[in-house]
Amino acid sequence: MELKPYVSVIIPAKNEGILLKNTVDSFFSIKTTYTVEIVIVDDGSTDDCAEFIHNYPEKDKIKLIKAEGLGSAMARNLGAESASGDFFIFCDAHLAFEDFWVENLLNPILSGEADAVNPGIADSTNPDSIGFGYSWNHNLEPKWNADKHKPFFSPLLAGGCLAISKKVFFDVDGFEKSFKVWGREDEEFSIKLWLFGYRCIVLPSVKIQHYFRPSNPPFKITWDDVDWNFLRMAYSHFSEERIVKCKSLIKYSNPTEIEEKLLKGDILEQRERYRKRRKFDDNWFMEKFNIPF
């Protein structure tokens, strides 16, 4: 008898309102042959968006973890540490799913074709508008890959729906542990996977619906936090020349102050540890994906 994979769908949430319940409802309405649990990390919500779980019909298949302001990256890490599955699918708290999306998304991992996978991510208000992972432009601004019809290797995957094995996730040490609130966590995780010798693929044949908010996120984001994450990513993975270029791109906060704070912490130790560990460098990455930076 074939042993079916055990999958943990990990959802960080903060002040998601009814969207979180809609996401959970959608998940339990679709077909799957795999054993799946949902792990929800309620990261300090003030709107009680996760309280419905206590009386939910499928509550025995849901783990609810309470946290206080960890931020996107660390909320995902906490969910992974609490997950029981051999495979993780990180999901945003405002998605809708299709039948057998879990099986289809994991197929390239199970077959050995890839190590981390994105589906096509469609705008729920405009389903024909679909993004297929990301790339970077000359200023390292993320841009969706568009008009894809066959599986392809993508430089950057979107954390809004990302499948990966437990083994690979912990082998790369998860999402960056010193990021603040939100920003660049998907990009840092993707480039780390590639530099460590893993492969990121997008499956256009699998699609999920994503609700893109028309206004600001329901949590506070500052340029200081976003730029901290940006410069920490640069110090972790880029050459000294590219670090200088990244500093020049910081316009709304003080890059010198951010750098001074970074250098007082563990970033140089992490940079050296990653340098020894990786199989490829940032030159290889930029050339492989034709990123003009």
Sequence and secondary structure as in RCSB ss.txt:
>XXXX:A:sequence
MELKPYVSVIIPAKNEGILLKNTVDSFFSIKTTYTVEIVIVDDGSTDDCAEFIHNYPEKDKIKLIKAEGLGSAMA
RNLGAESASGDFFIFCDAHLAFEDFWVENLLNPILSGEADAVNPGIADSTNPDSIGFGYSWNHNLEPKWNADKHK
PFFSPLLAGGCLAISKKVFFDVDGFEKSFKVWGREDEEFSIKLWLFGYRCIVLPSVKIQHYFRPSNPPFKITWDD
VDWNFLRMAYSHFSEERIVKCKSLIKYSNPTEIEEKLLKGDILEQRERYRKRRKFDDNWFMEKFNIPF
>XXXX:A:secstr
     EEEEEEEESS THHHHHHHHHHHHS  SSEEEEEEEEES SS TTGGGGG TTGGGEEEEEESS  HHHH
HHHHHHH   SEEEEE SSEE  TTHHHHHHHHHHTTS SEEEEEEEETTEEEEEE SEEE TT  EEE  S  S
 EE SB  TTEEEEEHHHHHHTTSS TT  SSSSHHHHHHHHHHHTT  EEEEEEEEEEE   SS  SS   HHH
HHHHHHHHHHHHS HHHHHHHHHH  SS HHHHHHHHHTTTHHHHHHHHHHH SS HHHHHHHTT   
